[in-house]
Every structure is written in structure tokens, then in C-alpha cells.
Amino acid sequence: MEARPQEGRPVPGDEPLPVGRLGRRRAMALDAIQVFDVVPPALLPEQLVAEAMRIAGVPVALYVLDIDGSHLLHMAGPRRLGQRLSAPLAIGPELDADGVSKLRDRFARHGQIELFPLWLRGRATGALIAFGSPHGSLTELARQAAAAVTLSDRYTDAFAQAQRRKQPRAAAEIQQSLLPPRVMRVTGGEVAGNVLPTYEVAGDWFDVVENSDGVWITLADGLGGTTRSAASSAVALGALRASRRSGGTISEALMLMHQTLSEMPGPRAEMTAVIARWDPTSCQLAVARCGHVDPIVLHPDGEREVLETPRGRGLGGRSTPKPGERSAQLRPGDRLLMVSDGVIKAGDGRAGLGREVLRETGGAASRRSAGDTVRAVQDAVLQASKGDLTDDATAVCLWVA
């Protein structure tokens, strides 16, 4: 049976989609792997909506988050809520649990609307929105859809196109391709991070991964926002991963980044960087930095600790840097906050929060989670800069559960 609008004539873009069976004669629950055996990746959005309407028995739309986190953008299904929905609770193109909860509260004002987030490892990249009371829950379908969407990103631009309400600069597009999930559940806690602005500039990047030796968090601040700077960032990230995947230490990874950047011709190949590795078993934190801003530990009792090390030289210059190293303990309730110069330094196009304001901002995060801490820093940056950033402002937080 085809799902039809409950009242009135359909408007363009609001027509019912054909019910999908994923190539089977009998209806089946969506399976992410089955999708790629049967459905062309570019047609996945329409197929997801068709399956959702079959299960729910009511009209369903698919919305995804803009890469800057400011809007939910329509991708498939009826446009009853319009092409764009304001979503200032996101961290880049993702929502954490708090953001999803607040978004549900907002939709409750619209009456008979239910939200089913595309949830994967602690973050949602979009949502299925049901108009009316669904006959069946879409929770499991939405989870499967999140996995299918993540896999499809390697095969089609369909979702990437839907997540961009305008064309990014080429350098910013390179930057986006370097960034990990903005919200990530890790053993013993959560990591959240984001780079502002999203469509312009492109000097900063960060990387997060969990290995057997712990959680690695890297933040680098490149010079300028040119395509060359973005290319240098890609080269530095490659060096970081090469060292890390070969068993290198955090300081060895910084030195390989330096050596690789030094081989690049011309200017704009320099950057500062900081790497932290946290072992959830021993709660031991190791930090190494070259010319970068000192990380801050925010304790649950309100105490704030700056992990100071010799600042030293940045990476990629003529002189060889010596990483400043520091160790500490991160225990339940603690948060490690790492930022770029664009957050704390003053000047045109910078937020100029300063270290003390940054500590107060992070410490005042309402729920004191990783996501809420990054949102608090983002809000302070946008307010201080009046949204006119010409230097990247990056914040990454590790919260220990």
C-alpha cells in the first residue's frame, strides 16, 4: 500500500514514494549490507523513506544536518516542514544525545510529529520524521539507516550534497574530508569536536581514534586558509597516521609530521599541533605539543588545570622542534579541552576569548559532557566574533564518564 498525505492535495515534492522491497518479494527489515547488494547508493535516500513509510503507515521525510550544524536540510519524502529547519544544537553535521532531546522538544510543538534520529556510536547525522502516529516504530530502521548512510558516503555524493546548503571553498571542502565524526563514543567516555567556520577558511584540523593503547586526539593549527594550507594539513594528517599505525609515540608522530611538512616546497606548510593519548584502563594521559595552545583539564569540582609545557617551535619550519611533553590523570567526571589560536587570541576575525574566559566557558557547560562543552565554546566564539571569523576556531573535548 502506498503512503499518502492525510489531507489536501499533494504539493510538488510531497508525492508518495513507491514502497521498496529491496529486491525481495516479501517485506523485510532494512539491513545496511543488503542495501548495497541491491540498491544503487544514489537512490538510498528514496529507498529509506519508502521503507519507513511502509513500516509507519504515515508520510515520512528524511532530513540531514548541514555541515555547519545550523540547519536540518530536507533530503527525501514530503516537504511539510520546508526545505530547512533551524538546528543550532548540533556540533557540525551531528547531534549528540542532548541535542536530539532538545530537538524532540522543539518538534513537540508541531503536534503529530515523531522524530527518529539516524543514530550511530553516540551521534545522529540526520533523522526520519514521521507525520502522524506511526503504526510501527522506526527506531531500528533509523539505526540501520545510519549505518547505510555512513557506508554509502564512500560510493556517492548524494548525502554530501544534501548536507551543503551552499558551496564551500575548495580548501574548506578538503578540510571537511579530513575531519573525523564530530561526536564519538569511546571506551570510558566521549569525544566531541568541531571547526568554525565551516564553509570558509581551512587552516585547522583535528583527528580522533581509539586504538589498543588508548584514545588519540590530535589538534593542528595551520597558517592561513588557502588551498595550499589545506593540502599541508592533509600531508600532516597522513604523517600522523603513518606514525601512529606503525607503533610510534605521540612525540614521534609530531616529529614525523614536522619532517614531512619540511619536505614541502614553498610557504604555508607550517603549523602548530598538540597530541593527547588517554588510556582508559589506567586513566593516564600523555600530552605532547609543538608551538600549540596548552590543553586544559576541567575537573568536576570546578577546578581548572592548565597542562603547561614549553611552547617550543611549530612544525614544518627550518628549525627542528622539540615536543613539550606532560602527563596527568583523567578520572571520571574530568574533561580535557583542546583549542586552536582562533579561539583564544584577539584580533580581526578571531574570537579572542583568552584562556581565563575559555576556562570559565568550558566549566560552565550545563551538563558538562563533551558535546555540551564544545557547544558552549562554539556559542562563545560566535558571540565574541559576531559570526565573522577569518581564522579557524577549533575546540575538541574528551569527557571521562
Helices and strands as residue ranges (DSSP letters): H 32-38, G 41-43, H 44-56, E 60-65, E 71-76, E 84-86, H 97-107, G 108-110, E 113-120, E 123-131, H 139-152, H 158-162, H 170-178, E 183-186, E 189-196, E 204-211, E 214-222, H 227-244, H 250-262, E 271-279, E 284-290, E 296-298, E 304-306, E 324-329, E 335-339, H 341-344, H 354-363, H 370-385, E 393-400
